[in-house]
């Protein structure tokens, strides 16, 4: 793969290193730094003319800084005459702002898609978009992978026996059902009403968890309001063990305190977003699952013009 080159932004260099290790290569040489006034400066030390270029960058916190880094990378590669530019975005920020749910609000996910396209990206590779329809916001190809194989393998390694999949809200029921089918477990759903962006009220549960281990899987855990209330509810309903897994461990605001207070038995997140030292110290039994092989294989297949559909697991 002589004409393949992979670069990394500042958001998640460890994941980028794992991806290129899977590919048997090294990261493209570049210098990315900030001026005192906050402007981003980028210099490539690789000849990318006529090459297939990939940039690995999650747009996680600080979201705007990492998004700007990615846009500058794309523009730089385009001006340096890269043959094709793929933005590899393990965690796609602003994905929750995907529709006008009230008057006088933006659709920021669409704006971000427009920015990447205008900057010069030829395609996007991402993982577990919060809303699958965001793929339609782009006028370029989008490959939206799933962390299901990685999370399923981890849960199977715990040897829990028959497990009940609990969806913390109605909207996540399809995801929970897929995991239930893959793991041969039962399904339960929590009926929940949201009060604000950071506060939810959980009501009742459809299904039985008494004397059973419970697994909750979601695409992301942000402030953890939903999952913390769901943990308390299944505890009250007699669950023996509660395992929570998420593709993206955003863990912002009161998330760590909420998860600690709720008493989750095991938390698993992937490495799309680096886990903070605070989370590692305060949360017991935390596992970070790598999606580097999944992303690396997708990059290899895209570069070799092979099918990526078998990696979707949808």
Order of alpha helices (4+ residues) and beta strands (2+ residues): beta-alpha-beta-beta-beta-alpha-beta-alpha-beta-beta-alpha-beta-alpha-beta-beta-beta-alpha-beta-alpha-beta-alpha-beta-alpha
